[in-house]
Amino acid sequence: MRIYVFLCLMCCVRSENKRPCLEFSNLNVKDSLKDLFVPKIKIILMMYTRNNLKCAEPLFEHNNSLNINFNIQKKTVWIIHGYRPLGSTPSWLQKFLRILLNEEDANVIVVDWNQGATTFIYNRAVKNTRKVAESLSEAILNLLKHGASLDNFHLIGMSLGAHISGFVGKMFHGQLGRITGLDPAGPKFSGKPPNSRLDYTDAKFVDVIHSDAKGLGIQEPLGHIDFYPNGGKKQPGCPKSIFSGVEYLKCDHQRAVHLFLAALETDCNFISFPCGSYKEYKSSLCVDCDSFMKDSCPRLGYQPKLWKGDLKDLRRDGLPLRTTAFLDTAGKSPFCSYYFVLSIIALDETMMDGSISFKLLNQHGVFEKPKIYEKSKPFDKLQEVKILAQFLSDIVNISSIALTYSQSLNLQCPTCQYKIQSLVLKSLTYPERLPFCRYDFVLQEKKEVFLQSDICAAQNI
């Protein structure tokens, strides 16, 4: 009986000591209306680790001591949301936390500034970004006193949250480890000087994804590397009519978040192509990445390719190298697409103005056609021509390629034959895979030819 009473008392003590989980401030339209007359701002730092994935705890205790679950040796990722006119919790937040902590054992801090972002007056939310940044800088200073390192901090900001990250970075003179901007807000920030928005000088490495440029997002490049999926403006799969309601307004803007999560959650390599413009990229003028960094196309996502560590150190004319990179994605989750480059060397000068189309035999015995960028190419004698192609499904172990060549309308010659010295097809998404090679064959006008692979020459492997 005494043991039973003792156990009951222990359970009571434990239940009293177990504090409730912190909840994200779930506001609504009424709070936006209240803000019109009584503006308020409140910032809550919600800490998650693998030990408390489903139960947020305060980063600091009431006596300003550090939460016992915070590990100063590990990376600290800060997630900062943007403008919330209707006050709801970001729909992507829980998924973000789950995927991030599954990927890496880190300290994750959700910066809840919903009371301050929930307002019908957008300019007020913009002004509040500075106040949020000041509050975060105080928290970071406190963490530094406990032995944390600026180099281990990674701030991920969505929309207005991207600029908050930038303002924090400025307060620490660009010594934060990394800032990721997910479609940084455009209104009130476009065309502004670096001290009034996110800038590449705000951290040791700044990467930015633009998905609604010239809409709710910003057009100009802000980081060491700026990714422009699908040109950075209209995203495939998003509503095209205003009659689709709120999705029409936010789908393109939020796509940056979902692409970032897809790169974390899946095995997709969201490779991109450094290029001067989306138009040049679509014209196959930026097919490979050798001019950027040997054998390395930049990859959008949480852990960019190995070039990330060196990018900030690369310099041109004494200034850090900055890059704009383009890619196309599918229109629905997980948004994967798969890139190949087709390299052809012709022996005939008669292939001056023509186009190539091809399809590949996949592992299921079905031929698949890609989207081909800039089909029409001048095939000068012995000059390598590169054609970029995108598939919406991965094709592994290519056994056959079906190739068709067509001259321009005024140069057609049904009986002509065109000698090809070499054809090499490489996966850019998975460069470690062996290429498909074929040497010394003949093409005829508009006649499909089926080719099996030869053993690749050493220079093509």
PyMOL commands that set and color helices and strands:
alter all, ss='L'
color gray80, all
select helices_A, chain A and resi 2-17+29-37+50-52+93-103+114-117+122-145+150-152+160-171+194-196+200-202+230-232+242-244+246-265+278-282+307-311+409-411+458-460
alter helices_A, ss='H'
color red, helices_A
select strands_A, chain A and resi 44-48+57-58+76-80+107-112+153-158+176-182+203-209+225-229+273-274+315-316+319-320+323-327+338-346+354-361+367-368+371-372+376-377+384-391+400-407+417-427+436-444+449-452
alter strands_A, ss='S'
color yellow, strands_A
deselect
rebuild
show_as cartoon
